[in-house]
Amino acid sequence: MSPAESASVSQRVAFVIELAERLHAYGTTAQRLEGAIAAVAHKLGLACEPWVNPTGMILSFSDRSRPGGESITRVIRTGLGETDLSKLCRADRIAEEVMAGRMGIAEGLAALEVLDRAPRRRGRVLQVLAFGLASAAVAGLLRLPWLDIATAGLIGLMIGLLEQLAARRPRLQEASDAIAGLVAGFTAIAVASLVGPLNLNTVTIAALVVLLPGMALTNAVNELTSRHLVSGTARFAGALTTIFKLTVGTAIALTIAQFMGLEPAVRAWRPQPDWVEWSAVALGAFAFAVLFRAHPRDYLLVMLAAASGYVIARLGGQAFGSPAGVFLSALATTAAGNAYARWVRRPGALIRVPGLIMLVPGSVALRGVINLVQQQSLDAGQDALIAALNTLMALVAGLLFGNLLVSARRNL
C-alpha cells in the first residue's frame, strides 16, 4: 500500500478537492477536469463521481476498500478559471508525485497551497506589457498601417492596466469588459479624429483581442459535443455575455464621441509587407506565452505551438479554404498536445491551448455584433457571424478528430 493510500479517507478526499479547485482555477475544461479528478481519486483508493460546471463543482467520494460505506459529498463554489500553464504543470506534477507514493498527502496539500501565492510585481508588469504586445501583434497579423498598430498596442496597454485594477476590486471586475470596450472604442475614435485615419473597427477589435471569448466559445461547443450539456451551455452563455459587454462599451464610446463632436476618419487599408505579418506571429506568440503564464523554460515550446497553429491554418487556408485550414491546424495541435502528454508526461495544454489561440472565432463574432449594433440591421453582421460559426465548427471538428488520431491517455 502506498503512503497516499494509507492516509485516512478524509485526508485523501481533502487532497483531491484541493487539486480539483486548482485545476478548475487554471482553466481546465469540464470533461478534462472530471477525467483527471476521477483518475487521481482512483489511484488514491477512492471512488469519485464529479460534476463540474464553469463556476462550481460537486464531488462525491467513497472508499473503494469499503463498498457500500459512507460517502462524502462536497459542493464547491468557484470563480471562472483563467489559463495558468505554469501552475497547471506544477499541480499536475504534485498529483503525479502523490499518486506514485513519492510524496505524502500532507506534503501534497502543502505543495498545492504554495500555488496560491499572489504574483509578484514583475509578473503583473509583464502581464500589462503582454496585453499591449498582443494587441499590436494582432494588428500586425492583419497588416494594418503603423498608426493602427501603434494605436492598438497603446489601447492594449490601457486595458492591461484596467485588468490589473479590476483583479483587486470585485465591483470594477463585473463591469471591466464594458469599460474596456469603452476605453478601446473612444481611444480609437479620438486617434482617428485628431491624429490620422484608422481602420476603426479592426483596430478596436485588435486592441480587445485578449478579452475576446473565442477560446471560451470553442471550449463551450467542445463540452457540448462531449455531452457535458450544462457546463457547455453555461460557458457558451458566458462567452456571449462577454461579447455583448464589449459591444456595449464600444457603442457607448461612439455615443460619447458623437456628443463631443468627434468625427473619426475611417479607411480600409492594409499596406504592410509579408515580413510585418511574420514578425507579428513571433511577437504574438511571445505575448500569449506571457499571458498564459507559462514558466519561462516553457516559453519556446508555447511560442512554437502558437506560431505553428497559425502557420498551418494560414497555409491550409490558402490551399483548401479558410475553414479547412482551421480544421487542419486544430487537428494537428490537438494530436500534438495529446502525444506530448503521453510521451513527456506533462500537460498537453502546453501545446493545445497556445496552438488554438490564434484560430478562435472571438474577433469575428465581435465584429459581427458591432456591425449589427452600429447599423441597426440584422443583415449588417450576418457575414461575420456566419464566418465565426464556420470557424467554430472547424475548430471543434479538429479537436474531435485530433483526439481520435492520438488518444489522450492523460486528461490535462
C-alpha positions in Angstrom: 0.0 0.0 0.0 1.4 3.4 -1.0 1.8 6.2 1.6 -1.1 8.0 0.0 -3.5 5.1 0.2 -2.5 4.5 3.9 -3.7 8.0 4.7 -7.2 8.5 6.1 -10.2 8.9 3.8 -10.7 12.5 4.9 -7.1 13.3 4.1 -7.3 11.8 0.7 -10.6 13.5 0.0 -9.1 16.8 1.1 -6.2 16.4 -1.3 -8.4 15.6 -4.3 -10.7 18.6 -3.5 -7.7 20.9 -3.3 -6.4 19.6 -6.6 -9.8 19.9 -8.3 -10.1 23.5 -7.1 -6.8 24.5 -8.6 -7.2 22.7 -11.9 -10.5 24.4 -12.2 -8.9 27.8 -11.4 -6.2 27.2 -14.1 -8.7 26.9 -16.9 -9.3 23.2 -17.3 -12.5 22.3 -19.2 -15.2 20.2 -17.6 -14.6 16.9 -19.4 -10.8 17.0 -18.9 -11.2 18.1 -15.2 -13.7 15.3 -14.4 -11.5 12.7 -16.1 -8.4 13.9 -14.2 -10.1 14.0 -10.8 -11.6 10.6 -11.2 -8.2 9.2 -12.2 -6.4 10.7 -9.3 -9.1 9.6 -6.8 -8.9 6.0 -8.2 -5.2 5.9 -7.7 -5.7 7.0 -4.1 -8.2 4.2 -3.4 -11.3 6.4 -3.7 -14.3 6.3 -5.9 -15.2 9.8 -7.1 -18.3 11.0 -9.0 -17.5 14.6 -10.2 -19.9 17.1 -11.6 -18.2 20.2 -13.0 -19.5 23.5 -14.4 -17.7 26.8 -15.1 -18.4 28.3 -11.7 -18.6 25.3 -9.4 -18.2 21.6 -8.7 -20.0 18.8 -6.9 -17.7 15.9 -5.8 -18.9 12.7 -4.2 -16.4 10.3 -2.7 -16.4 6.8 -1.2 -13.7 4.4 0.0 -13.2 1.7 -2.6 -11.9 -0.7 0.0 -15.3 -0.5 1.8 -18.1 -1.0 -0.8 -21.4 0.4 0.5 -19.6 2.5 3.1 -20.4 6.1 4.0 -19.9 8.6 1.1 -18.6 12.2 1.4 -20.1 14.9 -0.8 -18.7 18.4 -1.3 -20.3 21.3 -3.1 -17.7 23.9 -4.2 -18.4 27.4 -5.5 -15.6 28.7 -7.6 -15.0 31.7 -9.9 -14.3 31.5 -13.6 -10.9 29.9 -14.2 -8.1 31.6 -16.1 -5.4 29.8 -18.1 -2.2 29.5 -16.0 0.1 27.0 -17.7 2.9 27.2 -15.1 0.6 26.4 -12.1 -1.2 23.8 -14.1 2.1 22.0 -14.7 3.1 22.3 -11.1 -0.3 20.9 -9.9 0.0 18.1 -12.3 3.5 17.2 -11.1 2.3 17.3 -7.5 -0.6 14.9 -8.3 1.9 12.6 -10.1 4.2 12.6 -7.1 1.4 11.8 -4.6 0.0 9.0 -6.8 3.4 7.4 -7.3 4.0 7.4 -3.5 7.0 9.7 -3.7 5.1 12.4 -1.8 2.7 12.1 1.2 -0.8 13.5 1.3 0.2 16.2 3.8 3.2 17.2 1.7 1.0 17.3 -1.4 -1.5 19.6 0.3 1.2 21.9 1.4 2.7 22.0 -2.1 -0.7 22.8 -3.5 -1.2 25.7 -1.0 2.1 27.2 -2.2 0.5 27.7 -5.6 -1.9 30.2 -4.1 0.7 32.9 -3.7 -0.1 36.1 -5.4 2.0 37.0 -8.5 4.9 39.3 -7.9 5.1 42.9 -9.1 7.3 41.9 -12.0 4.8 39.3 -13.2 2.0 41.9 -13.1 4.1 44.4 -15.1 4.8 41.6 -17.7 1.1 40.9 -18.0 0.3 44.5 -18.7 3.1 44.7 -21.4 1.9 41.4 -22.9 -1.6 42.9 -23.3 -0.2 45.7 -25.4 2.2 43.5 -27.3 -0.6 41.0 -28.2 -2.9 43.8 -29.4 -0.1 45.3 -31.6 0.8 41.8 -32.9 -2.8 41.1 -34.0 -2.9 44.4 -35.8 0.3 43.4 -37.5 -1.1 40.0 -38.4 -3.9 41.9 -40.2 -1.3 44.0 -42.0 -2.7 47.3 -40.7 -0.8 50.6 -41.1 1.8 51.6 -38.5 -0.6 54.1 -36.9 -3.2 51.4 -36.5 -0.6 49.0 -34.9 0.6 51.7 -32.5 -2.9 52.6 -31.5 -3.9 49.0 -30.9 -0.8 48.5 -28.8 -1.5 51.6 -26.7 -5.1 50.6 -26.1 -3.9 47.1 -25.2 -1.6 48.6 -22.5 -4.5 50.6 -21.1 -6.7 47.5 -21.0 -3.9 45.6 -19.3 -3.8 48.2 -16.6 -7.5 48.1 -16.2 -7.5 44.3 -15.8 -4.9 44.6 -13.0 -7.0 47.1 -11.2 -10.2 45.0 -11.7 -8.5 41.9 -10.3 -8.5 43.5 -6.8 -11.8 45.3 -7.0 -14.9 43.0 -7.3 -17.3 45.8 -8.3 -15.0 47.0 -11.0 -14.4 43.4 -12.2 -18.1 43.0 -13.0 -18.1 45.9 -15.4 -14.5 45.6 -16.6 -15.4 44.2 -20.1 -17.8 47.1 -20.8 -15.2 49.6 -19.5 -12.5 48.0 -21.7 -14.8 48.3 -24.7 -15.5 51.9 -23.9 -11.7 52.7 -23.5 -10.9 50.9 -26.7 -13.7 52.5 -28.7 -13.2 56.0 -27.5 -9.4 56.0 -27.8 -9.6 54.6 -31.4 -12.1 57.3 -32.3 -10.0 60.0 -30.7 -6.9 59.0 -32.7 -8.9 58.7 -35.9 -10.4 62.2 -35.3 -7.3 64.1 -34.1 -4.2 62.2 -35.4 -5.0 60.3 -38.6 -7.4 57.9 -40.3 -7.7 54.3 -39.0 -9.3 51.0 -39.8 -11.5 51.9 -36.9 -13.4 48.7 -36.0 -10.5 46.5 -36.9 -8.2 48.5 -34.5 -10.8 48.3 -31.8 -11.1 44.5 -32.1 -7.3 44.0 -32.3 -7.0 46.1 -29.1 -9.6 43.9 -27.3 -8.1 40.6 -28.5 -7.0 39.3 -25.1 -10.5 39.8 -23.7 -12.3 38.1 -26.6 -14.0 34.9 -25.5 -13.0 32.9 -28.6 -11.4 30.1 -26.5 -14.5 30.1 -24.2 -16.7 29.6 -27.3 -14.6 26.8 -28.5 -14.5 25.1 -25.1 -18.2 25.5 -24.8 -19.0 23.8 -28.0 -16.4 21.1 -27.3 -18.1 20.4 -23.9 -21.4 20.2 -25.6 -20.1 17.7 -28.1 -18.7 15.7 -25.2 -22.2 15.6 -23.7 -21.4 18.0 -20.9 -24.5 19.9 -21.7 -24.9 22.0 -18.5 -21.3 23.1 -18.5 -21.2 23.8 -22.3 -24.4 25.8 -22.2 -23.3 27.9 -19.2 -19.9 28.6 -20.8 -21.5 29.4 -24.1 -23.8 31.9 -22.4 -20.9 33.4 -20.5 -18.9 33.9 -23.8 -21.9 35.6 -25.5 -22.3 37.9 -22.4 -18.7 38.9 -22.7 -19.2 39.8 -26.4 -22.3 41.8 -25.5 -20.5 43.7 -22.8 -17.6 44.6 -25.1 -20.1 45.7 -27.7 -22.0 47.9 -25.2 -18.8 49.6 -24.2 -17.8 50.4 -27.8 -21.4 51.6 -28.5 -21.2 54.0 -25.5 -17.8 55.2 -26.8 -19.4 56.1 -30.2 -22.2 57.9 -28.5 -19.9 60.0 -26.3 -17.7 60.8 -29.3 -20.7 62.0 -31.3 -21.8 64.2 -28.3 -18.3 65.7 -28.2 -18.4 66.4 -32.0 -15.5 64.0 -32.8 -15.7 62.7 -36.4 -13.3 59.8 -37.0 -11.6 59.4 -40.4 -12.1 55.8 -41.3 -10.2 53.9 -44.1 -9.8 50.3 -45.2 -6.1 50.0 -45.9 -3.7 47.1 -45.2 -0.3 48.1 -46.8 2.2 46.0 -44.8 4.6 43.6 -46.5 5.0 39.9 -45.6 7.8 40.4 -43.0 5.5 42.5 -40.8 3.0 39.7 -40.6 5.6 37.0 -39.8 7.3 39.3 -37.2 3.8 39.8 -35.7 3.4 36.0 -35.4 6.6 35.8 -33.3 5.7 38.7 -31.1 2.1 37.5 -30.7 3.4 34.0 -29.7 5.6 35.5 -27.1 2.8 37.7 -25.8 0.5 34.7 -25.4 3.2 32.7 -23.6 3.3 35.5 -21.0 -0.5 35.9 -20.9 -1.0 32.2 -20.4 1.6 32.5 -17.5 3.8 29.7 -18.9 7.0 29.1 -17.0 10.0 30.8 -18.7 11.5 27.4 -19.5 8.4 26.6 -21.5 8.2 29.8 -23.4 9.9 28.3 -26.5 7.5 25.4 -26.6 4.4 27.6 -26.1 5.6 30.1 -28.7 6.3 27.3 -31.2 2.9 25.8 -30.6 1.2 29.2 -31.2 3.2 30.0 -34.3 2.7 26.5 -35.7 -1.1 26.7 -35.2 -1.2 30.0 -37.1 1.1 28.8 -39.9 -0.8 25.6 -40.5 -4.1 27.5 -40.6 -2.6 30.1 -43.0 -1.1 27.6 -45.5 -4.0 25.2 -45.2 -6.4 28.1 -45.8 -4.5 29.2 -48.9 -4.6 25.7 -50.3 -8.1 24.4 -49.3 -10.1 27.4 -47.9 -10.2 29.1 -44.5 -12.4 26.6 -42.6 -10.2 23.7 -43.9 -7.1 25.5 -42.7 -8.6 26.0 -39.3 -9.6 22.3 -39.2 -6.1 21.1 -40.1 -4.5 23.3 -37.6 -6.8 22.2 -34.7 -6.3 18.6 -35.7 -2.5 18.9 -35.7 -2.4 20.9 -32.5 -4.7 18.5 -30.6 -2.9 15.4 -31.7 0.5 17.0 -30.9 -0.7 18.0 -27.4 -2.0 14.5 -26.7 1.2 12.9 -28.0 3.3 15.3 -25.8 1.2 14.4 -22.7 1.6 10.7 -23.4 5.3 10.6 -24.1 6.7 13.5 -21.9 4.1 13.0 -19.1 3.3 16.7 -18.8 0.0 18.5 -19.6 -0.8 18.6 -23.3 -2.3 22.0 -22.6 1.2 23.5 -23.1 0.7 22.8 -26.8 -3.0 22.6 -27.3 -4.1 25.9 -25.7 -1.5 28.2 -27.4 -1.8 26.3 -30.6 -5.5 27.2 -30.8 -5.5 30.8 -29.5 -4.8 32.5 -32.9 -7.6 30.5 -34.5 -10.5 31.1 -32.2 -13.5 32.9 -33.6 -14.0 35.6 -30.9 -12.8 38.6 -33.0 -15.1 37.6 -35.9 -18.1 37.3 -33.6 -17.4 40.6 -32.0 -17.1 42.3 -35.4 -20.5 40.9 -36.4 -22.2 42.1 -33.2 -20.5 45.6 -33.5 -21.7 45.9 -37.1 -25.2 44.9 -36.1 -25.4 47.5 -33.4 -23.8 50.3 -35.4 -26.1 49.8 -38.4 -29.1 48.6 -36.6 -29.7 45.9 -39.2 -29.6 42.1 -38.8 -28.0 41.9 -42.3 -25.0 44.0 -41.3 -23.3 41.4 -39.1 -24.6 38.4 -40.9 -21.4 37.6 -42.9 -19.2 37.9 -39.9 -21.4 35.8 -37.7 -21.5 33.0 -40.3 -17.7 33.2 -40.6 -17.5 32.9 -36.8 -19.8 29.9 -36.9 -17.8 28.2 -39.7 -14.5 28.8 -37.8 -16.1 27.4 -34.6 -17.3 24.2 -36.3 -13.9 23.7 -38.0 -12.1 24.1 -34.6 -14.4 21.7 -32.8 -14.1 19.1 -35.7 -10.3 19.4 -35.5 -10.4 18.9 -31.7 -12.6 15.8 -32.0 -10.6 14.1 -34.8 -7.3 15.1 -33.2 -8.4 13.2 -30.0 -9.2 10.2 -32.3 -5.9 10.4 -34.1 -3.8 10.4 -30.9 -5.8 9.3 -27.8 -5.5 11.4 -24.7 -4.1 9.0 -22.1 -3.7 11.9 -19.7 -6.7 14.3 -19.3 -4.8 17.5 -18.9 
